[in-house]
Amino acid sequence: MKTLEEYLKLPYKIEIIPDADEGGYVISYPELPGCLTCADTLQAAFENAEQAKREWLIAAIESNTNIPEPVSDDSYSGQFKLRIPKSLHHSLSEHAKQEGISMNQYCMYLLSKFDAVR
């Protein structure tokens, strides 16, 4: 297991969500479950976030809890193989032709569009 200082140096992703109801901001570390904080200003929220991460890591180390490490985009190739029914392949191909783009581009558009909705 790494030391606290080693974990603090890792590039954990931060999620910032403006609180529309109460004002201020909520900041969380998605890779550290339950590690979140809030504050009235963005600067205060970032300061609180660093302290929350430190306390979360201390508690995890003391309780011998598994601490996930940040996931790097470098671990993904940007490619995956997908088997689909022939009828769907035909439909996607036809829609791509109608749009004047490759089927690969069309599928990327559809995945991006529906992932953003999520």
C-alpha positions as CSV (number, residue, x, y, z in Angstrom):
1,M,0.0,0.0,0.0
2,K,1.2,3.5,-0.8
3,T,1.8,6.2,1.8
4,L,-0.7,9.1,2.3
5,E,1.7,11.5,0.6
6,E,2.0,9.1,-2.4
7,Y,-1.8,8.9,-2.7
8,L,-2.2,12.7,-2.4
9,K,0.1,13.2,-5.4
10,L,-2.0,10.9,-7.7
11,P,-4.1,12.8,-10.3
12,Y,-7.6,11.9,-9.1
13,K,-10.4,13.3,-11.2
14,I,-12.5,16.1,-9.7
15,E,-16.2,16.6,-10.5
16,I,-17.6,20.1,-9.9
17,I,-21.3,20.6,-9.7
18,P,-22.9,24.0,-9.1
19,D,-25.7,23.7,-6.5
20,A,-28.7,25.3,-8.2
21,D,-31.0,25.0,-5.2
22,E,-28.7,26.3,-2.4
23,G,-26.0,28.1,-4.3
24,G,-22.3,27.3,-4.1
25,Y,-20.6,24.2,-5.4
26,V,-20.3,20.5,-4.6
27,I,-17.0,18.8,-5.4
28,S,-16.4,15.1,-5.5
29,Y,-13.7,12.6,-6.4
30,P,-15.6,9.9,-8.4
31,E,-12.8,7.4,-8.0
32,L,-13.0,7.8,-4.2
33,P,-16.5,6.7,-3.3
34,G,-18.2,9.0,-0.9
35,C,-15.4,11.6,-1.0
36,L,-17.2,14.9,-1.5
37,T,-17.5,18.4,0.0
38,C,-19.3,21.7,-0.7
39,A,-18.8,25.4,-0.2
40,D,-20.2,28.8,-1.2
41,T,-17.4,29.7,-3.5
42,L,-15.3,27.7,-6.0
43,Q,-12.1,28.6,-4.2
44,A,-13.4,27.4,-0.9
45,A,-14.8,24.3,-2.5
46,F,-11.4,23.4,-3.9
47,E,-9.8,24.0,-0.5
48,N,-12.4,21.8,1.2
49,A,-12.0,19.2,-1.5
50,E,-8.2,18.8,-0.8
51,Q,-9.0,18.4,2.9
52,A,-11.8,15.9,2.2
53,K,-9.5,13.9,0.0
54,R,-6.8,13.9,2.7
55,E,-9.3,12.8,5.4
56,W,-10.8,10.1,3.1
57,L,-7.4,8.7,2.4
58,I,-6.4,8.7,6.0
59,A,-9.6,6.8,7.0
60,A,-9.1,4.3,4.2
61,I,-5.5,3.7,5.2
62,E,-6.3,3.3,8.9
63,S,-9.1,0.9,8.1
64,N,-7.1,-1.0,5.6
65,T,-9.7,-0.2,2.9
66,N,-8.7,-0.7,-0.7
67,I,-7.9,2.7,-2.3
68,P,-8.6,2.8,-6.0
69,E,-5.9,4.5,-8.1
70,P,-6.9,7.0,-10.8
71,V,-7.8,5.6,-14.2
72,S,-5.8,7.0,-17.0
73,D,-7.2,7.5,-20.5
74,D,-3.9,6.0,-21.7
75,S,-5.3,2.6,-20.6
76,Y,-7.9,2.8,-23.4
77,S,-7.1,2.2,-27.1
78,G,-10.1,4.0,-28.4
79,Q,-11.2,0.9,-30.2
80,F,-13.6,-2.0,-29.5
81,K,-15.1,-4.8,-31.5
82,L,-18.9,-5.1,-31.5
83,R,-21.0,-7.8,-33.1
84,I,-24.4,-6.7,-34.2
85,P,-27.3,-8.2,-36.1
86,K,-27.1,-8.0,-39.9
87,S,-30.3,-5.9,-40.0
88,L,-28.8,-3.3,-37.6
89,H,-25.6,-3.3,-39.6
90,H,-27.6,-2.6,-42.8
91,S,-29.7,0.1,-41.1
92,L,-26.6,1.9,-39.7
93,S,-24.9,1.7,-43.1
94,E,-27.9,3.2,-44.9
95,H,-28.2,6.1,-42.3
96,A,-24.5,6.8,-42.6
97,K,-24.8,7.0,-46.4
98,Q,-27.8,9.4,-46.1
99,E,-25.7,11.6,-43.9
100,G,-22.7,11.4,-46.3
101,I,-20.3,10.0,-43.7
102,S,-18.7,6.7,-42.9
103,M,-20.5,4.2,-40.8
104,N,-17.7,4.5,-38.2
105,Q,-18.3,8.3,-38.0
106,Y,-22.1,7.8,-37.8
107,C,-21.8,5.2,-35.0
108,M,-19.4,7.6,-33.1
109,Y,-22.0,10.3,-33.5
110,L,-24.8,8.1,-32.1
111,L,-22.7,6.9,-29.1
112,S,-21.6,10.5,-28.3
113,K,-25.1,11.8,-28.5
114,F,-26.6,9.2,-26.3
115,D,-23.7,9.1,-23.9
116,A,-24.2,12.9,-23.4
117,V,-27.8,12.3,-22.5
118,R,-26.7,9.9,-19.7
